[in-house]
Amino acid sequence: MCSDPSRHSESACTRRADRSLSSPSLLRGAVGATELRCRGGGGKPSLHTGHLFLCARAAIADLSMPIAPCDTPPVCARFTLMMPWADLVRLLGGDVRAQVHGKASWNVAPTQEVAIIEDSPTGRHLVSAGWGLAVPWTTKPMINARSETAAAKPTFRKALQERRCLIPTTGFYEWRADGDRKQPFLFRREDGAPFAFAEITDFYDTQGGVAAACAILTTSASKFMRRFHERMPAIVPRSGWDRWLDRKQTDPAAVSDLLAPAPDDFLIAVPVSPRVNNPRNNDAECVAPTGPVIR
């Protein structure tokens, strides 16, 4: 598992996608490289098997798009869901039915399976998706996308129009320079209650059927958040869930107000141990306070 969040962020993309990938031979080479990078040391895929096919498809659609600098340094590259998915469903009061079940996580990292809330003709469901979309300008999955420009990018446009979902969470991590090191902070509600990130989803075929992948939408930071980062994940208020999840609403402008920065009093910042830097560390010690809470 990669421990460098920046390799999965839209912030790393400051160059223009190479038009030479339109050459069939070079495109095959790029897809091959994707396949190799998707395999861990044991030869088993460490990302979704279908990622390379989605990356190739996206490359064809988006090769001529200029890639502007954004989200530097990366934002929301780790988060938490500190309760089993079944408990989350019960907490939501029957609004959501669980189709899959997952464990609590104190250190969710890119490429892992995450819980997402989606709307469908049969109701609202909690399902799973791999965290990270395939994009044409990198073989690394894209874990976030700028909400201000997503509707203009072919890679994200269709998902923003038709496949808006939510990622339930109990907090997310950001790092702030502290001398020669970076201090991690957990941003959560004062009462520990869950909330939800705005998210977009894509699907692709695998040998076992259809798999889902997702990315978190980011927005400009609130005044409180700017003490730590210039960006933050877009948090959809509970009152806006119905409108965000409505599949009949395909105009992104009609839901753009839900992507505003969270109110300054919505989150607190809790300094935590550098243990969270390693995605292999996934226990309650990751969220234990190491200093005074910042409000």
C-alpha positions as CSV (number, residue, x, y, z in Angstrom):
1,M,0.0,0.0,0.0
2,C,1.3,3.4,-0.9
3,S,2.0,5.6,2.1
4,D,2.4,8.8,0.1
5,P,-1.0,10.4,-0.3
6,S,0.2,13.0,-2.8
7,R,0.6,10.3,-5.5
8,H,-3.2,9.8,-5.5
9,S,-4.2,13.4,-5.5
10,E,-5.3,15.7,-8.3
11,S,-2.8,18.1,-6.9
12,A,0.0,16.1,-8.4
13,C,-1.2,16.8,-11.9
14,T,0.4,20.0,-13.1
15,R,1.3,18.8,-16.6
16,R,-0.6,18.4,-19.9
17,A,-1.7,14.9,-20.8
18,D,0.6,13.5,-23.5
19,R,-1.1,13.5,-26.9
20,S,1.3,10.8,-28.1
21,L,-0.8,8.3,-26.1
22,S,-3.2,8.4,-29.0
23,S,-0.7,6.1,-30.8
24,P,-2.1,2.6,-30.4
25,S,1.3,1.1,-29.5
26,L,2.1,3.7,-26.9
27,L,-1.4,3.4,-25.5
28,R,-0.9,-0.3,-25.1
29,G,2.4,0.4,-23.3
30,A,0.7,2.9,-21.0
31,V,-2.0,0.4,-20.1
32,G,0.6,-2.3,-19.5
33,A,2.4,0.1,-17.2
34,T,-0.8,0.6,-15.3
35,E,-1.3,-3.1,-15.0
36,L,2.2,-3.6,-13.6
37,R,1.7,-0.7,-11.1
38,C,-1.6,-2.2,-10.0
39,R,0.3,-5.4,-8.8
40,G,1.9,-5.7,-5.4
41,G,5.0,-7.6,-4.6
42,G,3.1,-10.9,-4.5
43,G,1.8,-10.5,-8.0
44,K,-1.7,-10.0,-6.9
45,P,-3.6,-6.8,-7.9
46,S,-3.4,-4.2,-5.2
47,L,-5.9,-2.0,-7.0
48,H,-9.0,-3.0,-8.9
49,T,-8.3,-5.3,-11.8
50,G,-10.4,-3.2,-14.1
51,H,-8.5,0.0,-13.3
52,L,-6.2,-0.2,-16.4
53,F,-9.2,-0.6,-18.8
54,L,-10.9,2.4,-17.3
55,C,-7.7,4.4,-17.4
56,A,-7.3,3.6,-21.1
57,R,-10.9,4.6,-21.8
58,A,-10.5,7.9,-19.9
59,A,-7.3,8.6,-21.8
60,I,-9.1,8.4,-25.1
61,A,-11.7,10.9,-23.9
62,D,-9.4,13.3,-22.1
63,L,-6.0,13.4,-23.8
64,S,-6.3,17.0,-25.0
65,M,-7.4,18.4,-21.6
66,P,-4.8,20.8,-20.0
67,I,-4.1,19.7,-16.4
68,A,-4.0,22.8,-14.2
69,P,-2.3,22.9,-10.8
70,C,-4.7,22.2,-7.9
71,D,-5.0,20.9,-4.4
72,T,-1.4,21.4,-3.4
73,P,-0.6,19.7,-1.0
74,P,-3.1,16.9,-1.3
75,V,-6.3,17.2,0.7
76,C,-8.3,14.5,2.5
77,A,-6.0,11.7,1.7
78,R,-7.1,9.7,4.7
79,F,-10.3,9.5,6.7
80,T,-12.2,7.5,9.3
81,L,-15.4,5.6,9.7
82,M,-15.1,4.6,13.4
83,M,-18.1,2.2,13.4
84,P,-19.2,-1.0,11.7
85,W,-21.2,-0.2,8.6
86,A,-24.2,-2.0,10.2
87,D,-24.1,0.4,13.1
88,L,-24.0,3.3,10.7
89,V,-27.1,2.1,8.9
90,R,-28.9,1.8,12.3
91,L,-27.8,5.3,13.2
92,L,-29.2,6.7,10.0
93,G,-32.6,5.6,11.1
94,G,-33.7,3.3,8.3
95,D,-33.1,5.8,5.5
96,V,-30.4,3.5,4.1
97,R,-30.3,-0.2,3.7
98,A,-27.0,-2.1,3.8
99,Q,-26.2,-4.3,0.9
100,V,-22.6,-4.9,2.1
101,H,-21.1,-5.0,5.6
102,G,-17.7,-3.6,6.6
103,K,-15.7,-3.1,9.7
104,A,-14.8,0.1,11.5
105,S,-11.7,1.9,10.2
106,W,-9.5,4.5,11.9
107,N,-7.2,5.0,8.8
108,V,-8.9,4.6,5.5
109,A,-6.3,4.9,2.7
110,P,-6.5,5.3,-1.1
111,T,-7.5,2.2,-3.2
112,Q,-9.2,0.6,-0.2
113,E,-12.9,-0.3,-0.3
114,V,-15.1,2.3,1.3
115,A,-18.8,2.6,2.1
116,I,-20.9,4.8,-0.2
117,I,-24.5,5.8,-0.1
118,E,-26.3,5.7,-3.4
119,D,-29.9,6.2,-4.6
120,S,-31.5,3.7,-6.8
121,P,-35.1,2.8,-8.1
122,T,-35.3,0.4,-5.1
123,G,-34.3,2.9,-2.5
124,R,-31.2,4.2,-0.8
125,H,-28.4,1.7,-0.2
126,L,-25.0,1.4,1.5
127,V,-22.7,-0.3,-0.9
128,S,-18.9,-0.4,-1.4
129,A,-16.5,1.2,-3.9
130,G,-12.8,1.4,-4.4
131,W,-11.4,4.8,-3.4
132,G,-9.8,6.3,-6.5
133,L,-10.9,6.9,-10.1
134,A,-8.9,6.2,-13.2
135,V,-7.8,9.3,-15.0
136,P,-5.8,9.7,-18.3
137,W,-2.9,11.7,-16.9
138,T,-1.6,9.3,-14.3
139,T,-1.6,5.6,-13.6
140,K,-2.4,6.4,-9.9
141,P,-6.1,6.4,-9.0
142,M,-7.5,9.9,-8.4
143,I,-8.9,10.1,-4.9
144,N,-10.3,13.6,-5.1
145,A,-11.6,16.1,-7.7
146,R,-12.1,19.9,-7.5
147,S,-15.8,20.6,-7.3
148,E,-15.4,23.9,-9.1
149,T,-14.0,22.3,-12.3
150,A,-15.4,18.7,-12.2
151,A,-18.3,19.6,-14.5
152,A,-16.0,20.9,-17.2
153,K,-13.7,17.8,-17.3
154,P,-14.8,14.9,-19.5
155,T,-13.2,12.5,-16.9
156,F,-15.6,13.7,-14.1
157,R,-18.6,15.3,-16.0
158,K,-20.8,12.2,-16.5
159,A,-20.3,11.0,-12.9
160,L,-21.2,14.5,-11.5
161,Q,-24.3,14.6,-13.7
162,E,-25.6,11.0,-13.1
163,R,-23.6,9.2,-10.4
164,R,-23.5,11.5,-7.3
165,C,-23.1,9.6,-4.1
166,L,-22.0,10.2,-0.5
167,I,-19.2,8.8,1.5
168,P,-20.1,8.5,5.2
169,T,-17.3,9.3,7.6
170,T,-16.5,10.2,11.2
171,G,-13.5,12.4,10.3
172,F,-10.6,13.1,8.1
173,Y,-6.9,13.8,8.5
174,E,-4.8,16.7,7.4
175,W,-1.1,17.5,8.1
176,R,0.4,20.9,9.1
177,A,4.1,21.8,9.2
178,D,5.5,21.9,12.7
179,G,9.2,22.7,12.4
180,D,11.0,19.9,10.4
181,R,8.0,17.5,10.7
182,K,4.3,17.5,9.8
183,Q,1.8,17.1,12.6
184,P,-1.4,15.1,11.7
185,F,-4.8,16.4,12.8
186,L,-8.1,14.6,12.9
187,F,-11.0,16.8,11.8
188,R,-14.3,15.5,13.3
189,R,-17.5,16.7,14.9
190,E,-17.4,17.8,18.5
191,D,-19.9,15.0,19.4
192,G,-18.3,12.4,17.2
193,A,-21.4,12.1,14.9
194,P,-20.9,10.9,11.3
195,F,-21.3,13.2,8.3
196,A,-20.9,12.7,4.6
197,F,-18.5,13.8,1.8
198,A,-19.8,14.7,-1.6
199,E,-18.6,11.9,-4.0
200,I,-18.8,10.8,-7.6
201,T,-18.7,7.2,-8.8
202,D,-17.7,5.4,-11.9
203,F,-18.2,1.8,-12.9
204,Y,-16.2,-0.7,-15.0
205,D,-16.4,-4.3,-16.0
206,T,-14.3,-7.0,-14.3
207,Q,-14.2,-10.7,-14.7
208,G,-16.5,-11.0,-11.7
209,G,-19.0,-8.4,-13.0
210,V,-19.2,-4.7,-12.5
211,A,-17.1,-2.9,-9.9
212,A,-17.4,0.7,-8.6
213,A,-14.7,3.4,-8.0
214,C,-15.2,6.8,-6.4
215,A,-13.5,10.1,-5.7
216,I,-14.2,12.8,-3.1
217,L,-15.1,16.3,-4.3
218,T,-13.1,19.1,-2.7
219,T,-14.0,22.8,-2.2
220,S,-12.3,25.9,-0.9
221,A,-11.4,25.8,2.8
222,S,-13.5,27.5,5.5
223,K,-11.9,30.2,7.6
224,F,-11.3,27.6,10.3
225,M,-9.9,25.0,7.9
226,R,-7.5,27.6,6.3
227,R,-5.4,27.4,9.4
228,F,-4.4,24.0,8.1
229,H,-5.1,23.8,4.4
230,E,-6.4,25.9,1.5
231,R,-8.9,23.1,0.5
232,M,-11.2,20.7,2.3
233,P,-13.6,17.9,1.3
234,A,-17.1,19.1,0.3
235,I,-19.4,18.0,3.2
236,V,-23.1,17.7,2.2
237,P,-25.4,18.7,5.0
238,R,-28.0,16.1,6.0
239,S,-30.8,18.4,4.8
240,G,-29.2,18.3,1.3
241,W,-28.8,14.6,0.9
242,D,-32.0,14.0,-1.0
243,R,-31.1,16.7,-3.5
244,W,-27.5,15.5,-3.9
245,L,-28.5,11.9,-4.5
246,D,-31.4,12.6,-6.8
247,R,-30.6,10.8,-10.1
248,K,-33.2,12.8,-12.0
249,Q,-31.3,16.0,-11.4
250,T,-28.5,16.0,-14.0
251,D,-27.6,19.7,-13.9
252,P,-24.5,20.1,-11.6
253,A,-25.3,23.8,-11.2
254,A,-28.5,22.9,-9.4
255,V,-26.6,21.2,-6.6
256,S,-23.5,23.3,-6.6
257,D,-24.6,25.2,-3.5
258,L,-24.3,21.9,-1.5
259,L,-20.5,22.0,-2.2
260,A,-19.9,25.1,-0.2
261,P,-17.3,25.0,2.6
262,A,-18.6,23.6,5.9
263,P,-19.4,26.2,8.6
264,D,-16.5,27.2,10.8
265,D,-18.1,25.6,13.9
266,F,-18.8,22.3,12.1
267,L,-15.5,20.6,12.9
268,I,-12.8,20.5,15.6
269,A,-9.1,19.7,15.0
270,V,-7.6,17.0,17.1
271,P,-3.8,16.6,17.0
272,V,-3.0,12.8,16.7
273,S,0.0,10.5,16.6
274,P,2.2,10.2,13.4
275,R,1.1,6.5,13.5
276,V,-1.6,7.5,11.1
277,N,1.1,8.2,8.5
278,N,1.4,4.5,7.9
279,P,-1.8,3.0,6.4
280,R,-0.9,-0.3,8.0
281,N,-1.8,1.2,11.4
282,N,-5.5,1.0,11.7
283,D,-6.7,1.1,15.3
284,A,-8.1,3.5,17.9
285,E,-4.6,4.7,18.7
286,C,-4.7,6.6,15.4
287,V,-7.3,9.0,16.7
288,A,-6.1,9.4,20.3
289,P,-5.5,13.1,21.1
290,T,-1.8,14.0,21.6
291,G,-2.5,17.7,22.5
292,P,-5.2,20.3,23.0
293,V,-8.2,20.3,20.7
294,I,-8.4,23.3,18.3
295,R,-11.8,25.0,17.8
